[in-house]
Amino acid sequence: MGKIGSALFGGKSSKEVSKNLAYSDISNAFKPALGYTTEGGDAISALLGGDASGFNKYKDATGFDWQAEQGSRGITNNAAASGLLRSGSTGKALVNFGNNIQNQFADSYLGKLLGLAGLGVQSGSVLGDAGKYQKSKSKEKPGLLSLAPGVAASDRRLKTNIEKVGEYPDGLGQYEFDYIWGGPRQRGVMADEARVLRPEILGPQIAGYDTVDYSKL
């Protein structure tokens, strides 16, 4: 578009960047949980790979032995009361109970690990969202097409098909012309003549192009 286009449609763009002022506090709160993803994943891999050390610690911490003992005692007491303590059915019931409670604790342990890993992922997502910058664009300078009311682009370089149709008493010419970007035919003065004859009516200069404040004409 070039210099003329920039002047017509507005000044150069500027980027405005804002960031989350609370990011430091959010980071301090959630960053410790980031390691949970690795911790949970490693423990799951160890268990599936045959390393039950973590699982055994979990069972110790959650009362596995006590629950297993209570369940086994209930089975043997019932069997003894029925005279079946040494029967095959009692042995089978004890084996089934042991397998079931082991599976229950294993499922619980895996669930805890998956929740731990998920907490780490969620913390990373929160930190990522909190750390995003918001960017927007704004105009630093007005263009010739966004001037104040009464102010118009009057630089001869922006006009074509210029025809003089009159003159003020002080010699300032009146012209009809077309703007180089199109639109209806206009009537007005030339800024280069105004600069000599009536400099007080000049408006702001935009990107090197003169304007005229017609409210002062």
URHU-V75081 format. One record per residue. N is the residue number from 1. PHI is phi in radians with two decimals (NA if undefined). PSI is psi in whole degrees, -180 to 180 (* if undefined). Layout:
# URHU-V75081
n->N phi->PHI psi->PSI
n->N phi->PHI psi->PSI
This chain:
# URHU-V75081
n->1 phi->NA psi->-33
n->2 phi->1.40 psi->-171
n->3 phi->-1.14 psi->-43
n->4 phi->-1.10 psi->-47
n->5 phi->-1.04 psi->-41
n->6 phi->-1.08 psi->-40
n->7 phi->-1.21 psi->-38
n->8 phi->-1.19 psi->-45
n->9 phi->-1.74 psi->2
n->10 phi->2.24 psi->163
n->11 phi->-1.27 psi->-179
n->12 phi->-1.16 psi->149
n->13 phi->-1.38 psi->152
n->14 phi->-2.24 psi->150
n->15 phi->-1.73 psi->132
n->16 phi->-1.89 psi->125
n->17 phi->-2.06 psi->129
n->18 phi->-2.18 psi->148
n->19 phi->-2.28 psi->161
n->20 phi->-1.24 psi->112
n->21 phi->-1.23 psi->-17
n->22 phi->-1.63 psi->8
n->23 phi->-1.04 psi->-39
n->24 phi->-1.06 psi->-44
n->25 phi->-1.17 psi->-41
n->26 phi->-1.12 psi->-41
n->27 phi->-1.09 psi->-44
n->28 phi->-1.09 psi->-33
n->29 phi->-1.36 psi->-37
n->30 phi->-1.82 psi->-22
n->31 phi->-1.04 psi->-38
n->32 phi->-1.03 psi->-26
n->33 phi->-1.40 psi->-10
n->34 phi->-1.05 psi->-35
n->35 phi->-1.22 psi->-14
n->36 phi->-1.12 psi->-30
n->37 phi->-1.07 psi->-48
n->38 phi->-1.20 psi->-41
n->39 phi->-1.07 psi->-47
n->40 phi->-1.15 psi->-42
n->41 phi->-1.12 psi->-41
n->42 phi->-1.13 psi->-40
n->43 phi->-1.17 psi->-39
n->44 phi->-1.12 psi->-45
n->45 phi->-1.07 psi->-39
n->46 phi->-1.14 psi->-45
n->47 phi->-1.12 psi->-46
n->48 phi->-1.19 psi->-22
n->49 phi->-1.54 psi->3
n->50 phi->1.77 psi->-2
n->51 phi->-1.55 psi->105
n->52 phi->-1.69 psi->11
n->53 phi->-1.08 psi->-43
n->54 phi->-1.16 psi->-39
n->55 phi->-1.13 psi->-40
n->56 phi->-1.12 psi->-38
n->57 phi->-1.14 psi->-38
n->58 phi->-1.10 psi->-43
n->59 phi->-1.10 psi->-41
n->60 phi->-1.08 psi->-38
n->61 phi->-1.36 psi->-19
n->62 phi->-1.98 psi->13
n->63 phi->1.36 psi->33
n->64 phi->-1.08 psi->-47
n->65 phi->-1.06 psi->-41
n->66 phi->-1.13 psi->-45
n->67 phi->-1.15 psi->-39
n->68 phi->-1.12 psi->-41
n->69 phi->-1.16 psi->-43
n->70 phi->-1.10 psi->-42
n->71 phi->-1.16 psi->-43
n->72 phi->-1.14 psi->-39
n->73 phi->-1.14 psi->-39
n->74 phi->-1.10 psi->-40
n->75 phi->-1.16 psi->-46
n->76 phi->-1.20 psi->-36
n->77 phi->-1.13 psi->-44
n->78 phi->-1.13 psi->-40
n->79 phi->-1.16 psi->-39
n->80 phi->-1.14 psi->-39
n->81 phi->-1.15 psi->-25
n->82 phi->-1.70 psi->0
n->83 phi->1.32 psi->22
n->84 phi->-2.07 psi->24
n->85 phi->-1.02 psi->-38
n->86 phi->-1.77 psi->18
n->87 phi->-1.44 psi->163
n->88 phi->-1.15 psi->-33
n->89 phi->-1.15 psi->-36
n->90 phi->-1.18 psi->-43
n->91 phi->-1.08 psi->-40
n->92 phi->-1.14 psi->-39
n->93 phi->-1.13 psi->-39
n->94 phi->-1.15 psi->-41
n->95 phi->-1.12 psi->-45
n->96 phi->-1.09 psi->-42
n->97 phi->-1.09 psi->-44
n->98 phi->-1.08 psi->-41
n->99 phi->-1.15 psi->-42
n->100 phi->-1.13 psi->-46
n->101 phi->-1.20 psi->-32
n->102 phi->-1.13 psi->-43
n->103 phi->-1.18 psi->-39
n->104 phi->-1.06 psi->-45
n->105 phi->-1.21 psi->-34
n->106 phi->-1.14 psi->-43
n->107 phi->-1.10 psi->-41
n->108 phi->-1.11 psi->-42
n->109 phi->-1.09 psi->-46
n->110 phi->-1.11 psi->-39
n->111 phi->-1.08 psi->-41
n->112 phi->-1.10 psi->-42
n->113 phi->-1.16 psi->-41
n->114 phi->-1.12 psi->-39
n->115 phi->-1.12 psi->-38
n->116 phi->-1.11 psi->-46
n->117 phi->-1.12 psi->-39
n->118 phi->-1.13 psi->-36
n->119 phi->-1.08 psi->-40
n->120 phi->-1.12 psi->-42
n->121 phi->-1.11 psi->-44
n->122 phi->-1.09 psi->-39
n->123 phi->-1.10 psi->-40
n->124 phi->-1.11 psi->-38
n->125 phi->-1.15 psi->-43
n->126 phi->-1.06 psi->-45
n->127 phi->-1.14 psi->-38
n->128 phi->-1.12 psi->-44
n->129 phi->-1.17 psi->-41
n->130 phi->-1.18 psi->-27
n->131 phi->-1.54 psi->-3
n->132 phi->-1.22 psi->139
n->133 phi->-1.65 psi->145
n->134 phi->-1.72 psi->129
n->135 phi->-2.07 psi->139
n->136 phi->-2.50 psi->160
n->137 phi->-1.96 psi->144
n->138 phi->-2.48 psi->161
n->139 phi->-1.53 psi->130
n->140 phi->-1.43 psi->-34
n->141 phi->-2.31 psi->147
n->142 phi->-1.25 psi->156
n->143 phi->-1.73 psi->172
n->144 phi->-1.16 psi->-21
n->145 phi->-1.57 psi->3
n->146 phi->-2.27 psi->40
n->147 phi->-1.39 psi->166
n->148 phi->-1.16 psi->155
n->149 phi->-0.96 psi->136
n->150 phi->1.58 psi->-16
n->151 phi->-1.72 psi->131
n->152 phi->-2.38 psi->154
n->153 phi->-1.20 psi->120
n->154 phi->-2.20 psi->14
n->155 phi->-1.27 psi->130
n->156 phi->-1.01 psi->-30
n->157 phi->-1.18 psi->-16
n->158 phi->-1.71 psi->7
n->159 phi->-2.14 psi->155
n->160 phi->-2.50 psi->168
n->161 phi->0.91 psi->46
n->162 phi->-1.35 psi->132
n->163 phi->-2.43 psi->124
n->164 phi->-1.35 psi->128
n->165 phi->-2.13 psi->-3
n->166 phi->-3.11 psi->-178
n->167 phi->-2.73 psi->138
n->168 phi->-1.35 psi->161
n->169 phi->-0.95 psi->-30
n->170 phi->-1.49 psi->4
n->171 phi->1.69 psi->-3
n->172 phi->-1.21 psi->121
n->173 phi->-1.33 psi->152
n->174 phi->-1.94 psi->132
n->175 phi->-2.31 psi->152
n->176 phi->-1.88 psi->143
n->177 phi->-2.84 psi->170
n->178 phi->-2.03 psi->143
n->179 phi->-1.34 psi->151
n->180 phi->-1.20 psi->-16
n->181 phi->-1.63 psi->3
n->182 phi->1.71 psi->-169
n->183 phi->1.78 psi->179
n->184 phi->-1.17 psi->157
n->185 phi->-1.14 psi->143
n->186 phi->-2.02 psi->165
n->187 phi->-2.37 psi->132
n->188 phi->-3.13 psi->-157
n->189 phi->-2.01 psi->174
n->190 phi->-1.84 psi->132
n->191 phi->-1.12 psi->-32
n->192 phi->-1.16 psi->-35
n->193 phi->-1.26 psi->-40
n->194 phi->-1.08 psi->-34
n->195 phi->-1.07 psi->-32
n->196 phi->-1.51 psi->-44
n->197 phi->-1.64 psi->-36
n->198 phi->-2.49 psi->70
n->199 phi->-1.08 psi->-20
n->200 phi->-1.23 psi->-15
n->201 phi->-1.63 psi->-2
n->202 phi->-1.20 psi->140
n->203 phi->-1.68 psi->-167
n->204 phi->-1.17 psi->149
n->205 phi->-1.59 psi->127
n->206 phi->-1.97 psi->115
n->207 phi->0.90 psi->36
n->208 phi->1.56 psi->2
n->209 phi->-1.88 psi->136
n->210 phi->-1.44 psi->149
n->211 phi->-2.23 psi->166
n->212 phi->-2.26 psi->136
n->213 phi->-1.63 psi->99
n->214 phi->-1.19 psi->-16
n->215 phi->-1.19 psi->-17
n->216 phi->-1.77 psi->-1
n->217 phi->-1.32 psi->*
